[in-house]
Amino acid sequence: MAINKQEHAQWSSSFGFVLAAVGSAVGLGNIWKFPYMVGESGGSAFVIAYLFCIALVGFPILVAEWLIGRRGQKNPVNTFSDVAATEGKSRSWGIVGATGILGGFLILSFYSVIGGWALNYITKVATGSFAGQDSDSVAATFDAMLASAGTLTIWHTVFMILTAVIVGIGVTSGIEKTAKILMPLLGVILFVIVGYNVMNGGFGEAVAYLFTPDLSKLTADVMLAALGHAFFTLSIGMGIMVAYGSYLGREVNLLKTARTVVILDTVIALAAGLAIFPIIFSNGLDPASGPGLIFVSLPIAFGSMGAGTIIGALFFLLITFAAITSSISLLEPTVELLEERTSMSRTVSTIVASTVIWLLGIAALLSFNLWSDFTIMGNGIFDALDKLTSKFLLPLTGLAAIVFVGWKMDQRDIQQELGLSNGTWQLWQIVAKFIAPIAVIVVFVTSLMG
């Protein structure tokens, strides 16, 4: 039973909400995963596929989750349950909200570990640890960090404390205010690094790599990779956007706001490519070096660059800012649930949720060292959490959200709420009812077979 202790929080402005939503979307997926996926999937071919998929899958699901959240004005579980009851459907739809919250909860446990890596590397690069180091030495440094349970625990703890403090302060004073500070700073750092690259070589090669169309590389695997990343990059399927939507007023235009968020998210992802690939190319490194692109390849380059200490420290500060703006959004749905369904205050709810997530994160980081022999269906704890969320919880929750909006809610009310003309409404219906759900199902089934 929900315990209504106070009026539900609201964003102080549409601008603040946009920055918070962009902050959630712009995380390690943009700054870390997107560049190496581009490198592994044929450069511009992947970018073209990604832009196409984000418009047809990411955008409608984002709008759907906000719409559900704004209708319910509660945590994702109660929101799905109440909206379903209002539409004359079973309250068991609340399970969708629960799976979303669970997904975000589990993701944050290992996401915080990676955020700790970024914090650690700020100090390493700033103190010149990689100066003059070759590839073997840099790789050894990264491996040594993973092998040290103590080091990983310290930085994971620091990252979780930062996340918990921000969320505990509140929606407007904590999450929104942090987004208003960190997102502009993130943009400035990106601008500085890209500007440096323009003047120091490799930029033209990076632009060609990212933007020159090569349709011959648009294979089925590239399309599926792009579709999967388009789905995950906007923080959908995790309860986040339902929770964020619950703090929205009726005056906010969901379609225009979603368009702004999608554009900014994509621009930052592409800018991250322009921040990374010129450095990679000018130093003769491999753009398709996978996850090691950020924590191995780039430190090699920073160690050999004239301004490598400064640019490197700025880069890992950028990674940390992106990770924090996403981590606070991952924690928020769980805190909102505890705050509304128990007698606990927001502060206590945050402490309880953060502590449990922190403990699960300890288990995840131990899979790199002391518990490396322990496996779950052939995967260490870290990889098992990643696969459980990315292959099951997120796609199924996102699929359920778009099916709920497209097939279970009153369509005339949705048309009116979104302010769509008849022609545009027909296009929305095609995308929401058929294209987006089918695309998610394809990604889900393919990932299980892979």
C-alpha positions in Angstrom: 0.0 0.0 0.0 1.3 3.5 -0.9 2.0 5.8 1.9 1.4 9.4 0.8 3.6 11.5 3.1 3.8 14.6 1.0 2.8 16.1 -2.3 4.7 14.5 -5.2 7.7 16.5 -6.3 7.8 18.4 -9.6 10.6 19.6 -11.8 11.1 23.4 -11.3 11.2 24.0 -15.0 11.1 22.3 -18.4 14.7 23.3 -18.9 15.8 21.5 -15.8 13.8 18.4 -16.8 15.5 18.4 -20.2 18.9 18.6 -18.7 18.1 15.9 -16.2 16.7 13.6 -18.9 19.7 14.3 -21.2 22.0 13.7 -18.2 20.4 10.3 -17.7 20.7 9.5 -21.4 24.2 10.8 -21.7 26.2 8.3 -19.8 29.0 5.7 -20.3 26.9 4.5 -23.3 27.6 7.7 -25.2 31.2 8.5 -24.1 32.5 4.9 -23.7 30.4 2.4 -25.5 29.2 4.4 -28.6 32.8 5.2 -29.8 34.1 1.7 -29.5 30.9 0.3 -31.2 31.5 2.7 -34.0 35.0 1.5 -34.3 34.0 -2.2 -34.3 31.0 -1.8 -36.6 32.4 0.0 -39.6 32.5 3.7 -38.6 29.9 5.8 -40.5 27.8 2.7 -41.4 27.0 2.2 -37.7 26.2 5.9 -37.2 23.7 5.9 -40.1 22.0 2.8 -38.7 22.0 4.2 -35.2 20.4 7.5 -36.2 17.7 5.6 -38.1 17.0 3.2 -35.3 16.9 5.9 -32.5 14.2 7.7 -34.4 12.0 4.6 -34.9 12.6 2.8 -31.6 14.2 5.0 -28.9 12.0 8.1 -29.5 8.6 6.5 -29.3 9.5 4.4 -26.2 10.9 7.5 -24.5 7.6 9.3 -25.1 5.6 6.3 -24.0 7.5 6.1 -20.7 7.1 9.8 -19.9 3.4 9.7 -20.8 2.8 6.8 -18.4 4.8 8.4 -15.7 3.0 11.8 -16.0 -0.3 10.1 -15.9 0.5 8.1 -12.7 2.5 10.8 -10.8 4.0 8.0 -8.6 6.8 5.5 -8.5 6.9 3.2 -11.6 5.1 0.3 -9.8 2.2 2.4 -8.6 2.1 4.4 -11.8 1.7 1.3 -14.1 -0.8 -0.2 -11.7 -2.9 3.0 -11.3 -2.9 3.9 -15.0 -3.9 0.4 -15.9 -6.8 0.5 -13.5 -7.9 3.9 -14.9 -7.9 2.4 -18.4 -10.0 -0.6 -17.1 -7.0 -3.0 -17.3 -5.5 -5.3 -14.7 -3.4 -3.7 -12.0 -0.8 -6.5 -12.6 0.7 -4.1 -15.1 2.5 -2.8 -12.1 4.9 -5.7 -12.6 6.3 -3.8 -15.6 7.2 -0.9 -13.3 8.8 -3.4 -10.9 11.0 -5.0 -13.6 12.1 -1.5 -14.7 13.2 -0.6 -11.2 14.9 -3.9 -10.7 16.8 -3.3 -14.0 18.1 0.1 -12.9 18.9 -1.2 -9.4 21.1 -4.0 -10.8 22.7 -1.9 -13.5 23.8 0.7 -11.0 25.6 -2.0 -8.9 28.1 -2.6 -11.7 27.8 0.8 -13.4 29.2 2.3 -10.2 32.2 0.1 -10.4 33.0 1.5 -13.9 32.3 5.0 -12.6 35.0 4.3 -10.0 37.4 3.4 -12.8 36.9 6.8 -14.3 37.4 8.6 -11.0 40.6 6.6 -10.4 41.9 7.5 -13.9 41.4 11.2 -13.3 44.1 11.0 -10.6 46.3 8.7 -12.7 46.3 10.9 -15.8 46.6 14.2 -13.8 49.7 12.9 -12.0 51.4 11.8 -15.2 51.2 8.1 -14.5 51.0 7.2 -18.2 53.7 9.7 -19.4 56.0 7.8 -21.8 54.4 4.5 -21.2 54.0 1.9 -23.9 50.9 -0.2 -24.6 52.1 -3.1 -22.4 52.7 -0.8 -19.5 49.3 0.9 -19.8 47.5 -2.4 -20.2 49.4 -3.7 -17.1 48.2 -0.7 -15.1 44.6 -1.4 -16.0 44.9 -5.1 -15.2 46.5 -4.2 -11.9 43.6 -2.0 -11.0 41.1 -4.8 -11.8 43.2 -7.3 -9.8 43.1 -5.1 -6.7 39.8 -5.6 -4.7 40.8 -2.8 -2.3 41.4 -0.2 -5.1 38.1 -1.1 -6.8 36.2 -1.0 -3.6 37.5 2.4 -2.6 36.6 4.1 -5.9 33.3 2.2 -6.2 32.5 3.5 -2.7 33.4 7.1 -3.5 31.2 7.0 -6.6 28.2 5.5 -4.8 28.5 8.1 -2.0 28.5 11.0 -4.6 25.4 9.4 -6.3 23.6 8.9 -3.0 24.3 12.4 -1.7 22.8 14.0 -4.9 19.7 11.8 -4.9 19.2 12.2 -1.2 19.0 16.0 -1.4 15.9 15.7 -3.6 14.5 15.9 -7.1 14.9 19.7 -7.7 17.7 20.5 -5.2 19.7 17.4 -5.9 19.0 15.8 -9.3 17.9 18.8 -11.3 20.4 21.2 -9.8 23.3 18.7 -10.5 22.1 18.3 -14.1 22.1 22.1 -14.5 25.7 22.2 -13.3 27.3 19.1 -14.8 25.7 19.0 -18.2 27.0 22.5 -19.3 30.4 21.5 -17.8 30.3 18.3 -19.8 29.5 20.3 -22.9 32.4 22.7 -22.3 34.9 19.9 -21.7 33.8 18.2 -24.9 34.2 21.5 -26.8 37.7 22.0 -25.4 38.8 18.5 -26.3 37.3 18.6 -29.8 38.8 22.1 -30.3 42.2 20.7 -29.3 41.8 17.9 -31.8 40.9 20.3 -34.6 44.4 22.0 -34.2 46.5 18.9 -33.5 45.9 16.4 -36.3 43.7 13.4 -36.9 40.5 15.4 -37.0 39.8 15.1 -40.8 40.4 11.4 -40.6 38.0 11.1 -37.7 35.3 13.2 -39.5 35.6 10.9 -42.5 35.5 7.8 -40.3 32.3 9.0 -38.6 30.4 10.7 -41.3 31.4 9.4 -44.8 28.6 7.0 -45.8 29.7 3.4 -46.7 26.5 1.6 -47.2 28.4 -1.6 -48.1 29.2 -2.0 -44.4 25.5 -1.9 -43.3 25.3 -5.6 -42.6 22.6 -7.3 -40.5 24.9 -7.5 -37.5 25.6 -3.7 -37.7 21.9 -2.9 -37.9 21.2 -5.1 -34.9 24.0 -3.5 -32.9 22.7 -0.1 -33.8 19.2 -1.0 -32.9 20.2 -2.4 -29.5 22.3 0.7 -28.7 19.6 3.1 -29.8 17.2 1.3 -27.4 19.6 1.4 -24.4 21.2 4.8 -24.8 18.1 6.8 -23.8 17.8 5.1 -20.4 14.5 3.4 -21.4 13.3 0.1 -19.9 14.9 0.9 -16.5 12.0 2.7 -14.7 14.0 5.9 -15.0 12.0 7.8 -17.6 8.7 6.6 -15.9 10.0 8.0 -12.6 11.2 11.3 -14.3 7.9 11.5 -16.1 6.1 11.3 -12.8 7.6 14.7 -11.8 6.3 16.3 -15.0 3.5 18.8 -15.3 0.8 18.7 -18.0 2.2 21.9 -19.6 5.3 20.1 -20.9 5.0 19.0 -24.6 6.3 15.4 -24.6 7.0 15.1 -28.3 9.0 18.4 -28.5 10.9 17.6 -25.3 11.7 14.1 -26.4 13.0 15.4 -29.7 15.3 17.8 -27.9 16.6 15.0 -25.6 17.2 12.7 -28.5 19.0 15.4 -30.5 21.2 16.4 -27.6 22.0 12.8 -26.7 23.0 12.0 -30.3 25.0 15.2 -30.7 27.0 14.5 -27.5 27.6 10.9 -28.7 28.9 12.1 -32.0 31.0 14.8 -30.3 32.5 12.1 -28.1 33.6 10.4 -31.3 35.2 13.6 -32.4 36.9 13.9 -29.0 38.3 10.3 -29.1 39.0 9.3 -32.7 41.3 12.1 -33.7 43.5 11.2 -30.7 43.4 7.5 -31.7 44.3 8.2 -35.4 47.0 10.8 -34.7 48.7 8.3 -32.4 48.4 5.3 -34.8 46.1 3.4 -32.5 43.3 0.9 -33.4 39.8 2.5 -33.4 38.3 -1.0 -33.1 40.0 -1.9 -29.9 36.7 -2.5 -28.1 36.1 -1.6 -24.4 39.8 -1.1 -23.9 39.6 2.0 -26.2 39.0 4.3 -23.2 41.0 2.7 -20.4 44.0 1.4 -22.4 44.3 2.9 -25.9 43.6 6.6 -24.9 45.9 6.6 -21.9 48.7 5.5 -24.3 47.9 8.5 -26.4 47.6 10.9 -23.4 51.0 9.7 -22.2 52.7 10.7 -25.4 50.9 14.0 -26.1 52.3 17.4 -25.3 49.2 18.4 -23.4 48.3 14.9 -22.5 48.1 15.4 -18.8 45.6 18.2 -19.1 43.5 16.7 -22.0 43.5 13.3 -20.3 42.4 14.6 -17.0 39.6 16.6 -18.7 38.6 13.5 -20.6 38.2 11.3 -17.6 36.5 14.1 -15.8 34.0 14.1 -18.7 33.5 10.4 -18.3 32.9 10.8 -14.6 30.3 13.6 -15.1 28.5 11.5 -17.7 28.5 8.5 -15.3 27.2 10.5 -12.3 24.3 12.1 -14.3 23.3 8.6 -15.3 23.9 7.0 -11.9 21.6 9.4 -10.1 18.8 8.5 -12.5 19.4 4.8 -12.0 19.1 5.2 -8.2 16.0 7.5 -8.3 13.3 4.9 -9.2 14.2 2.7 -6.2 14.4 5.7 -3.9 11.0 6.9 -5.1 9.5 3.5 -4.6 10.8 3.2 -1.0 9.8 6.8 -0.1 6.2 6.3 -1.4 5.5 2.8 -0.3 7.2 2.8 3.2 7.4 5.1 6.2 11.0 5.9 5.4 12.0 9.5 4.5 13.8 10.3 1.3 17.1 10.4 3.1 16.7 7.0 4.8 15.3 5.5 1.5 18.4 6.7 -0.3 20.7 5.3 2.3 19.0 1.9 2.3 18.9 1.6 -1.5 22.4 2.8 -1.9 23.8 0.5 0.7 22.2 -2.6 -0.9 23.4 -1.5 -4.4 26.9 -0.8 -3.0 27.1 -4.3 -1.5 26.0 -5.9 -4.8 28.6 -3.8 -6.5 31.2 -5.3 -4.2 30.2 -8.7 -5.4 30.5 -7.5 -9.0 34.0 -6.0 -8.6 35.2 -9.1 -6.8 34.5 -11.1 -10.0 37.6 -9.4 -11.5 39.9 -10.7 -8.7 39.1 -12.7 -5.5 35.9 -14.3 -6.9 37.1 -14.7 -10.5 36.5 -18.5 -10.3 32.8 -18.1 -9.3 30.5 -18.1 -12.2 26.8 -18.0 -12.9 25.9 -19.9 -16.1 29.5 -19.4 -17.3 29.7 -15.7 -16.4 31.3 -13.8 -13.5 29.0 -11.7 -11.3 29.8 -8.5 -13.2 29.0 -10.0 -16.6 26.0 -11.9 -15.3 24.4 -8.7 -14.0 25.2 -7.0 -17.3 23.7 -9.7 -19.4 20.6 -10.2 -17.2 19.7 -6.5 -17.5 20.7 -5.8 -21.1 19.4 -9.1 -22.6 16.2 -9.5 -20.5 15.0 -6.9 -18.2 15.5 -3.7 -20.3 14.1 -4.9 -23.6 11.2 -6.7 -22.0 10.3 -3.6 -19.9 10.7 -1.3 -22.8 8.6 -3.6 -25.0 5.8 -3.7 -22.3 5.8 0.1 -22.0 5.3 0.7 -25.7 2.7 -2.1 -26.0 0.8 -0.6 -23.0 0.7 2.8 -24.6 0.0 1.6 -28.1 -2.5 -1.1 -27.4 -4.0 -0.8 -23.9 -4.5 2.9 -23.3 -7.3 5.1 -24.7 -5.9 6.2 -28.1 -8.0 9.3 -28.4 -6.7 10.6 -25.1 -3.1 10.0 -26.1 -3.7 11.8 -29.4 -5.0 14.8 -27.5 -2.2 14.7 -24.9 0.5 14.5 -27.6 -1.2 17.2 -29.7 -1.0 15.2 -32.9 -2.9 16.0 -36.1 -4.6 13.2 -37.9 -1.8 12.6 -40.4 1.0 12.7 -37.8 -1.2 10.6 -35.5 -1.4 7.8 -38.1 2.4 7.8 -38.3 2.7 7.6 -34.5 0.3 4.7 -34.5 2.3 2.7 -37.1 5.6 3.3 -35.2 4.2 2.8 -31.6 1.9 -0.2 -32.4 4.1 -2.1 -34.9 7.6 -0.8 -35.8 9.0 -0.2 -32.3 7.6 -3.3 -30.7 8.7 -5.6 -33.5 12.2 -4.0 -33.5 12.6 -4.6 -29.8 11.4 -8.2 -30.2 14.0 -8.7 -33.0 16.8 -7.4 -30.8 15.6 -9.5 -27.8 15.4 -12.8 -29.8 18.6 -12.2 -31.6 20.5 -11.4 -28.4 19.3 -14.6 -26.9 20.5 -16.6 -29.9 23.9 -14.8 -30.0 
